[in-house]
Amino acid sequence: MKKIILLFVFTAFISCETKTIEVVKPAGEWLVGNWTGKKMIPGPEEDAQTAMDVIMGYADKDFELMMEKSADTVMFFPEKGGEIVELVKPFDDFLKSLQEPYDSIVRTPYNVYPIRPEGSDNFTIVTVPFTEIRYAKDGSVEKERVIERFWVVDGKVVRVNKWAAELN
């Protein structure tokens, strides 16, 4: 009888399945505005992909894709001048004007990381650092290191902040 009980207990232990539960550890802190005091957590991959689609869409002159991934109004903070540009759909003419001097643009992203304030279910900030090489129609070449930060709400880009520095 002891052997049967021992066999039953041993079988029960072997058949137990260990479940691993990942817990997201919040980090950092939102310092201003509606989310003040909230910690940050990883955002969804879909929002990271939205930002990547916009970044590569610009380089590929796929303005239709950029419109698809953008809200009806997008606030653009360029790296120079300090003036906020409010883009209202359709804003493909604005994008074409930025690309007018260039034959082609090559962007090489380093990484993409989405974060969102704890408690948010529809707002993500996606940051993408990349290099950009612009081949001008006059034969010159411009190189920059760029960081673009996208504010994504309900899966659509509503704001883009850009920082750039010359790349030798």
ChimeraX commands (.cxc) that place a marker at each C-alpha (Angstrom):
marker #1 position 0.00,0.00,0.00 radius 0.5
marker #1 position 2.86,2.39,0.83 radius 0.5
marker #1 position 4.35,1.74,-2.59 radius 0.5
marker #1 position 1.06,2.60,-4.29 radius 0.5
marker #1 position 0.71,5.85,-2.32 radius 0.5
marker #1 position 4.36,6.71,-2.97 radius 0.5
marker #1 position 3.89,5.99,-6.70 radius 0.5
marker #1 position 0.74,8.17,-6.73 radius 0.5
marker #1 position 2.50,11.09,-4.99 radius 0.5
marker #1 position 5.55,10.76,-7.24 radius 0.5
marker #1 position 3.34,10.73,-10.36 radius 0.5
marker #1 position 1.46,13.80,-9.12 radius 0.5
marker #1 position 4.71,15.73,-8.66 radius 0.5
marker #1 position 6.01,14.76,-12.08 radius 0.5
marker #1 position 2.77,15.74,-13.79 radius 0.5
marker #1 position 2.71,19.23,-12.24 radius 0.5
marker #1 position 3.46,21.92,-14.78 radius 0.5
marker #1 position 5.35,25.01,-13.78 radius 0.5
marker #1 position 3.99,28.19,-15.30 radius 0.5
marker #1 position 6.24,31.16,-15.78 radius 0.5
marker #1 position 4.47,34.47,-15.51 radius 0.5
marker #1 position 6.27,37.53,-16.83 radius 0.5
marker #1 position 5.72,40.67,-14.83 radius 0.5
marker #1 position 6.47,44.00,-16.45 radius 0.5
marker #1 position 8.48,46.14,-14.09 radius 0.5
marker #1 position 7.63,49.83,-14.50 radius 0.5
marker #1 position 10.56,52.22,-14.72 radius 0.5
marker #1 position 11.24,55.92,-15.10 radius 0.5
marker #1 position 8.62,58.56,-14.54 radius 0.5
marker #1 position 6.43,60.88,-16.59 radius 0.5
marker #1 position 7.31,64.38,-15.35 radius 0.5
marker #1 position 4.77,66.81,-16.90 radius 0.5
marker #1 position 1.17,66.94,-18.07 radius 0.5
marker #1 position -1.68,64.50,-17.57 radius 0.5
marker #1 position 0.58,61.54,-16.83 radius 0.5
marker #1 position 2.73,63.26,-14.15 radius 0.5
marker #1 position 4.03,60.75,-11.65 radius 0.5
marker #1 position 3.19,57.69,-13.75 radius 0.5
marker #1 position 5.84,55.07,-14.38 radius 0.5
marker #1 position 6.63,53.89,-17.91 radius 0.5
marker #1 position 6.11,50.38,-19.28 radius 0.5
marker #1 position 6.87,48.77,-22.66 radius 0.5
marker #1 position 4.39,49.64,-25.39 radius 0.5
marker #1 position 2.89,47.37,-28.03 radius 0.5
marker #1 position 4.83,46.10,-31.04 radius 0.5
marker #1 position 2.07,47.37,-33.35 radius 0.5
marker #1 position 2.88,50.96,-32.38 radius 0.5
marker #1 position 6.59,50.32,-32.93 radius 0.5
marker #1 position 5.75,49.00,-36.40 radius 0.5
marker #1 position 3.63,52.08,-37.13 radius 0.5
marker #1 position 6.63,54.33,-36.42 radius 0.5
marker #1 position 8.92,52.17,-38.54 radius 0.5
marker #1 position 6.41,52.25,-41.41 radius 0.5
marker #1 position 6.39,56.05,-41.29 radius 0.5
marker #1 position 10.19,56.34,-41.10 radius 0.5
marker #1 position 10.77,53.99,-44.00 radius 0.5
marker #1 position 7.74,55.31,-45.91 radius 0.5
marker #1 position 9.33,58.76,-45.96 radius 0.5
marker #1 position 12.65,57.39,-47.26 radius 0.5
marker #1 position 10.82,55.36,-49.92 radius 0.5
marker #1 position 8.54,58.29,-50.88 radius 0.5
marker #1 position 5.53,56.18,-49.92 radius 0.5
marker #1 position 3.42,59.12,-48.79 radius 0.5
marker #1 position 0.21,57.08,-49.06 radius 0.5
marker #1 position 1.51,54.71,-46.38 radius 0.5
marker #1 position 2.46,57.68,-44.23 radius 0.5
marker #1 position -1.07,59.11,-44.55 radius 0.5
marker #1 position -2.54,55.72,-43.64 radius 0.5
marker #1 position -0.45,55.53,-40.45 radius 0.5
marker #1 position -1.17,59.13,-39.41 radius 0.5
marker #1 position -4.07,60.79,-37.62 radius 0.5
marker #1 position -6.04,63.52,-39.40 radius 0.5
marker #1 position -3.76,66.13,-37.78 radius 0.5
marker #1 position -0.09,65.58,-36.95 radius 0.5
marker #1 position 2.07,68.00,-34.99 radius 0.5
marker #1 position 5.62,68.02,-36.39 radius 0.5
marker #1 position 8.50,69.48,-34.39 radius 0.5
marker #1 position 11.43,69.85,-36.83 radius 0.5
marker #1 position 15.02,69.73,-35.68 radius 0.5
marker #1 position 15.70,73.32,-36.74 radius 0.5
marker #1 position 13.78,76.56,-36.37 radius 0.5
marker #1 position 11.74,75.67,-33.33 radius 0.5
marker #1 position 8.44,76.27,-35.12 radius 0.5
marker #1 position 5.76,73.64,-34.70 radius 0.5
marker #1 position 4.24,72.57,-38.00 radius 0.5
marker #1 position 0.61,71.45,-37.91 radius 0.5
marker #1 position 0.01,68.97,-40.71 radius 0.5
marker #1 position -3.59,68.34,-41.71 radius 0.5
marker #1 position -4.44,65.50,-44.09 radius 0.5
marker #1 position -3.66,65.31,-46.84 radius 0.5
marker #1 position -0.14,66.61,-46.21 radius 0.5
marker #1 position 1.69,64.68,-48.90 radius 0.5
marker #1 position 2.48,67.97,-50.72 radius 0.5
marker #1 position 4.42,69.10,-47.63 radius 0.5
marker #1 position 6.34,65.81,-47.58 radius 0.5
marker #1 position 7.08,66.05,-51.31 radius 0.5
marker #1 position 8.43,69.58,-50.79 radius 0.5
marker #1 position 10.86,68.29,-48.15 radius 0.5
marker #1 position 12.12,65.64,-50.57 radius 0.5
marker #1 position 12.20,67.88,-53.69 radius 0.5
marker #1 position 15.99,68.56,-53.56 radius 0.5
marker #1 position 16.86,64.84,-53.30 radius 0.5
marker #1 position 17.09,61.94,-55.72 radius 0.5
marker #1 position 16.95,59.45,-52.89 radius 0.5
marker #1 position 17.13,59.05,-49.13 radius 0.5
marker #1 position 18.54,56.05,-47.30 radius 0.5
marker #1 position 17.60,55.52,-43.67 radius 0.5
marker #1 position 19.23,52.90,-41.44 radius 0.5
marker #1 position 17.42,52.49,-38.09 radius 0.5
marker #1 position 19.43,51.24,-35.10 radius 0.5
marker #1 position 16.52,50.18,-32.91 radius 0.5
marker #1 position 12.92,50.99,-32.10 radius 0.5
marker #1 position 11.42,51.09,-28.65 radius 0.5
marker #1 position 7.84,51.80,-27.65 radius 0.5
marker #1 position 7.00,52.97,-24.13 radius 0.5
marker #1 position 3.75,54.08,-22.55 radius 0.5
marker #1 position 2.66,55.50,-19.22 radius 0.5
marker #1 position 1.21,52.95,-16.81 radius 0.5
marker #1 position -2.55,52.97,-17.11 radius 0.5
marker #1 position -2.61,54.08,-20.74 radius 0.5
marker #1 position -4.24,51.68,-23.14 radius 0.5
marker #1 position -4.06,53.78,-26.32 radius 0.5
marker #1 position -1.04,56.14,-26.06 radius 0.5
marker #1 position 2.53,55.10,-26.85 radius 0.5
marker #1 position 5.75,56.99,-27.45 radius 0.5
marker #1 position 8.03,55.29,-29.96 radius 0.5
marker #1 position 11.65,56.40,-30.31 radius 0.5
marker #1 position 13.77,55.46,-33.33 radius 0.5
marker #1 position 17.41,56.52,-33.77 radius 0.5
marker #1 position 18.77,56.14,-37.31 radius 0.5
marker #1 position 21.27,57.42,-39.82 radius 0.5
marker #1 position 20.03,59.23,-42.89 radius 0.5
marker #1 position 21.97,59.73,-46.10 radius 0.5
marker #1 position 20.41,62.11,-48.61 radius 0.5
marker #1 position 21.59,62.08,-52.21 radius 0.5
marker #1 position 20.85,65.51,-53.67 radius 0.5
marker #1 position 19.96,66.14,-57.30 radius 0.5
marker #1 position 23.05,68.36,-57.60 radius 0.5
marker #1 position 25.30,65.39,-56.75 radius 0.5
marker #1 position 26.05,66.35,-53.14 radius 0.5
marker #1 position 25.53,63.98,-50.23 radius 0.5
marker #1 position 24.22,64.90,-46.78 radius 0.5
marker #1 position 24.61,62.61,-43.77 radius 0.5
marker #1 position 22.88,62.93,-40.41 radius 0.5
marker #1 position 22.29,61.05,-37.21 radius 0.5
marker #1 position 18.62,61.40,-36.40 radius 0.5
marker #1 position 16.30,60.58,-33.52 radius 0.5
marker #1 position 12.59,60.73,-34.16 radius 0.5
marker #1 position 10.04,60.31,-31.41 radius 0.5
marker #1 position 6.49,59.42,-32.42 radius 0.5
marker #1 position 3.39,59.88,-30.30 radius 0.5
marker #1 position 0.96,57.16,-31.32 radius 0.5
marker #1 position -2.68,57.35,-30.17 radius 0.5
marker #1 position -5.12,54.61,-31.10 radius 0.5
marker #1 position -2.59,53.23,-33.59 radius 0.5
marker #1 position -2.10,56.52,-35.48 radius 0.5
marker #1 position 0.79,58.99,-35.36 radius 0.5
marker #1 position -0.32,62.31,-33.85 radius 0.5
marker #1 position 3.05,63.94,-33.19 radius 0.5
marker #1 position 6.65,63.66,-34.40 radius 0.5
marker #1 position 9.63,65.25,-32.66 radius 0.5
marker #1 position 12.91,65.25,-34.60 radius 0.5
marker #1 position 16.50,65.78,-33.47 radius 0.5
marker #1 position 19.43,65.65,-35.86 radius 0.5
marker #1 position 23.18,66.07,-35.88 radius 0.5
marker #1 position 25.69,66.06,-38.70 radius 0.5
marker #1 position 27.34,62.72,-39.42 radius 0.5
marker #1 position 30.87,62.73,-40.80 radius 0.5
marker link #1:1,2 radius 0.2
marker link #1:2,3 radius 0.2
marker link #1:3,4 radius 0.2
marker link #1:4,5 radius 0.2
marker link #1:5,6 radius 0.2
marker link #1:6,7 radius 0.2
marker link #1:7,8 radius 0.2
marker link #1:8,9 radius 0.2
marker link #1:9,10 radius 0.2
marker link #1:10,11 radius 0.2
marker link #1:11,12 radius 0.2
marker link #1:12,13 radius 0.2
marker link #1:13,14 radius 0.2
marker link #1:14,15 radius 0.2
marker link #1:15,16 radius 0.2
marker link #1:16,17 radius 0.2
marker link #1:17,18 radius 0.2
marker link #1:18,19 radius 0.2
marker link #1:19,20 radius 0.2
marker link #1:20,21 radius 0.2
marker link #1:21,22 radius 0.2
marker link #1:22,23 radius 0.2
marker link #1:23,24 radius 0.2
marker link #1:24,25 radius 0.2
marker link #1:25,26 radius 0.2
marker link #1:26,27 radius 0.2
marker link #1:27,28 radius 0.2
marker link #1:28,29 radius 0.2
marker link #1:29,30 radius 0.2
marker link #1:30,31 radius 0.2
marker link #1:31,32 radius 0.2
marker link #1:32,33 radius 0.2
marker link #1:33,34 radius 0.2
marker link #1:34,35 radius 0.2
marker link #1:35,36 radius 0.2
marker link #1:36,37 radius 0.2
marker link #1:37,38 radius 0.2
marker link #1:38,39 radius 0.2
marker link #1:39,40 radius 0.2
marker link #1:40,41 radius 0.2
marker link #1:41,42 radius 0.2
marker link #1:42,43 radius 0.2
marker link #1:43,44 radius 0.2
marker link #1:44,45 radius 0.2
marker link #1:45,46 radius 0.2
marker link #1:46,47 radius 0.2
marker link #1:47,48 radius 0.2
marker link #1:48,49 radius 0.2
marker link #1:49,50 radius 0.2
marker link #1:50,51 radius 0.2
marker link #1:51,52 radius 0.2
marker link #1:52,53 radius 0.2
marker link #1:53,54 radius 0.2
marker link #1:54,55 radius 0.2
marker link #1:55,56 radius 0.2
marker link #1:56,57 radius 0.2
marker link #1:57,58 radius 0.2
marker link #1:58,59 radius 0.2
marker link #1:59,60 radius 0.2
marker link #1:60,61 radius 0.2
marker link #1:61,62 radius 0.2
marker link #1:62,63 radius 0.2
marker link #1:63,64 radius 0.2
marker link #1:64,65 radius 0.2
marker link #1:65,66 radius 0.2
marker link #1:66,67 radius 0.2
marker link #1:67,68 radius 0.2
marker link #1:68,69 radius 0.2
marker link #1:69,70 radius 0.2
marker link #1:70,71 radius 0.2
marker link #1:71,72 radius 0.2
marker link #1:72,73 radius 0.2
marker link #1:73,74 radius 0.2
marker link #1:74,75 radius 0.2
marker link #1:75,76 radius 0.2
marker link #1:76,77 radius 0.2
marker link #1:77,78 radius 0.2
marker link #1:78,79 radius 0.2
marker link #1:79,80 radius 0.2
marker link #1:80,81 radius 0.2
marker link #1:81,82 radius 0.2
marker link #1:82,83 radius 0.2
marker link #1:83,84 radius 0.2
marker link #1:84,85 radius 0.2
marker link #1:85,86 radius 0.2
marker link #1:86,87 radius 0.2
marker link #1:87,88 radius 0.2
marker link #1:88,89 radius 0.2
marker link #1:89,90 radius 0.2
marker link #1:90,91 radius 0.2
marker link #1:91,92 radius 0.2
marker link #1:92,93 radius 0.2
marker link #1:93,94 radius 0.2
marker link #1:94,95 radius 0.2
marker link #1:95,96 radius 0.2
marker link #1:96,97 radius 0.2
marker link #1:97,98 radius 0.2
marker link #1:98,99 radius 0.2
marker link #1:99,100 radius 0.2
marker link #1:100,101 radius 0.2
marker link #1:101,102 radius 0.2
marker link #1:102,103 radius 0.2
marker link #1:103,104 radius 0.2
marker link #1:104,105 radius 0.2
marker link #1:105,106 radius 0.2
marker link #1:106,107 radius 0.2
marker link #1:107,108 radius 0.2
marker link #1:108,109 radius 0.2
marker link #1:109,110 radius 0.2
marker link #1:110,111 radius 0.2
marker link #1:111,112 radius 0.2
marker link #1:112,113 radius 0.2
marker link #1:113,114 radius 0.2
marker link #1:114,115 radius 0.2
marker link #1:115,116 radius 0.2
marker link #1:116,117 radius 0.2
marker link #1:117,118 radius 0.2
marker link #1:118,119 radius 0.2
marker link #1:119,120 radius 0.2
marker link #1:120,121 radius 0.2
marker link #1:121,122 radius 0.2
marker link #1:122,123 radius 0.2
marker link #1:123,124 radius 0.2
marker link #1:124,125 radius 0.2
marker link #1:125,126 radius 0.2
marker link #1:126,127 radius 0.2
marker link #1:127,128 radius 0.2
marker link #1:128,129 radius 0.2
marker link #1:129,130 radius 0.2
marker link #1:130,131 radius 0.2
marker link #1:131,132 radius 0.2
marker link #1:132,133 radius 0.2
marker link #1:133,134 radius 0.2
marker link #1:134,135 radius 0.2
marker link #1:135,136 radius 0.2
marker link #1:136,137 radius 0.2
marker link #1:137,138 radius 0.2
marker link #1:138,139 radius 0.2
marker link #1:139,140 radius 0.2
marker link #1:140,141 radius 0.2
marker link #1:141,142 radius 0.2
marker link #1:142,143 radius 0.2
marker link #1:143,144 radius 0.2
marker link #1:144,145 radius 0.2
marker link #1:145,146 radius 0.2
marker link #1:146,147 radius 0.2
marker link #1:147,148 radius 0.2
marker link #1:148,149 radius 0.2
marker link #1:149,150 radius 0.2
marker link #1:150,151 radius 0.2
marker link #1:151,152 radius 0.2
marker link #1:152,153 radius 0.2
marker link #1:153,154 radius 0.2
marker link #1:154,155 radius 0.2
marker link #1:155,156 radius 0.2
marker link #1:156,157 radius 0.2
marker link #1:157,158 radius 0.2
marker link #1:158,159 radius 0.2
marker link #1:159,160 radius 0.2
marker link #1:160,161 radius 0.2
marker link #1:161,162 radius 0.2
marker link #1:162,163 radius 0.2
marker link #1:163,164 radius 0.2
marker link #1:164,165 radius 0.2
marker link #1:165,166 radius 0.2
marker link #1:166,167 radius 0.2
marker link #1:167,168 radius 0.2
view
